[in-house]
Amino acid sequence: MSVTTQDVAYIAELAKLRFTDEEMLTMTSELNNILHYVEKLNEVDTDGVLPLSSIHDPVNVLREDVLLPALSSGEVLQNAPDRQDRFFKVPKVIG
């Protein structure tokens, strides 16, 4: 596959870029070099190689859930600056 200057002009238009004629030729050459390199990857023997869905090992790094004793609502409300019955009382924030 080869990229032409018309292809580069079309891509530039889509990306809302402007190139001079010299830059257009440079971009055409660079894109062709990139595509040539990608075509070399097709020559690599990948038989027996499983496709990757991630570069990281699928390991769960989370700790086990451990049930710990919780504070009672009365103990929690003791530290509240303002409360009403068994609830925290906060300033109204919605008009």
VMD Tcl script that draws the C-alpha trace (Angstrom):
set ca {
  {0.00 0.00 0.00}
  {1.29 3.41 -0.88}
  {0.19 6.89 0.19}
  {-0.07 9.62 -2.43}
  {0.03 13.37 -1.98}
  {-3.72 13.38 -2.66}
  {-4.18 11.01 0.31}
  {-2.11 13.31 2.51}
  {-4.11 16.33 1.32}
  {-7.35 14.52 2.17}
  {-6.10 13.51 5.63}
  {-4.86 17.06 6.24}
  {-8.26 18.44 5.28}
  {-10.00 16.04 7.70}
  {-7.60 17.07 10.47}
  {-7.96 20.74 9.52}
  {-4.21 21.05 8.86}
  {-2.42 23.07 6.21}
  {0.84 21.96 4.63}
  {3.10 23.65 2.14}
  {4.03 21.69 -0.98}
  {7.37 20.79 0.60}
  {5.70 19.62 3.82}
  {3.19 17.64 1.76}
  {6.02 15.72 0.07}
  {7.73 15.14 3.43}
  {4.52 13.84 4.99}
  {3.89 11.56 2.02}
  {7.38 10.10 2.35}
  {7.10 9.67 6.12}
  {3.70 7.99 5.92}
  {5.01 5.61 3.25}
  {7.98 4.76 5.50}
  {5.61 4.01 8.38}
  {3.42 1.78 6.20}
  {6.51 -0.01 4.85}
  {7.62 -0.72 8.43}
  {4.15 -2.03 9.36}
  {4.21 -4.33 6.32}
  {7.45 -5.83 7.66}
  {5.50 -6.97 10.73}
  {3.46 -9.25 8.43}
  {6.68 -11.22 7.78}
  {7.00 -12.22 11.45}
  {6.06 -15.83 12.20}
  {3.26 -15.66 14.79}
  {2.12 -19.29 14.63}
  {1.41 -20.56 18.12}
  {1.42 -17.08 19.65}
  {-1.80 -16.31 21.49}
  {-3.25 -12.82 21.01}
  {-3.02 -10.49 23.99}
  {-5.96 -8.65 25.46}
  {-3.69 -6.84 27.91}
  {0.03 -6.43 28.46}
  {-0.44 -7.02 32.18}
  {-0.93 -10.36 33.90}
  {-4.54 -10.88 34.96}
  {-3.88 -10.89 38.70}
  {-6.31 -9.60 41.28}
  {-4.39 -7.14 43.45}
  {-7.24 -6.47 45.85}
  {-7.15 -7.74 49.41}
  {-9.63 -10.19 50.82}
  {-12.70 -8.68 52.43}
  {-12.38 -8.87 56.21}
  {-15.30 -8.12 58.49}
  {-14.24 -5.70 61.20}
  {-16.29 -4.43 64.11}
  {-18.19 -1.27 63.24}
  {-19.01 1.73 65.40}
  {-22.56 2.08 66.60}
  {-24.58 5.03 65.29}
  {-24.53 6.53 68.77}
  {-20.73 6.45 68.89}
  {-20.50 8.04 65.45}
  {-22.98 10.80 66.28}
  {-21.04 11.72 69.41}
  {-18.44 13.38 67.14}
  {-21.01 15.19 64.99}
  {-21.03 19.00 65.33}
  {-24.82 19.01 64.90}
  {-27.38 16.24 64.84}
  {-31.10 15.64 64.82}
  {-32.34 12.39 66.35}
  {-30.14 9.70 64.84}
  {-28.98 11.72 61.79}
  {-26.22 14.21 60.98}
  {-27.59 17.73 60.53}
  {-25.92 19.69 57.74}
  {-26.59 23.05 56.11}
  {-29.02 23.13 53.21}
  {-27.11 23.24 49.90}
  {-29.97 23.04 47.42}
  {-32.06 26.19 46.91}
}
mol new
graphics top color blue
foreach p $ca { graphics top sphere $p radius 0.5 }
foreach p [lrange $ca 0 end-1] q [lrange $ca 1 end] { graphics top cylinder $p $q radius 0.2 }
display resetview
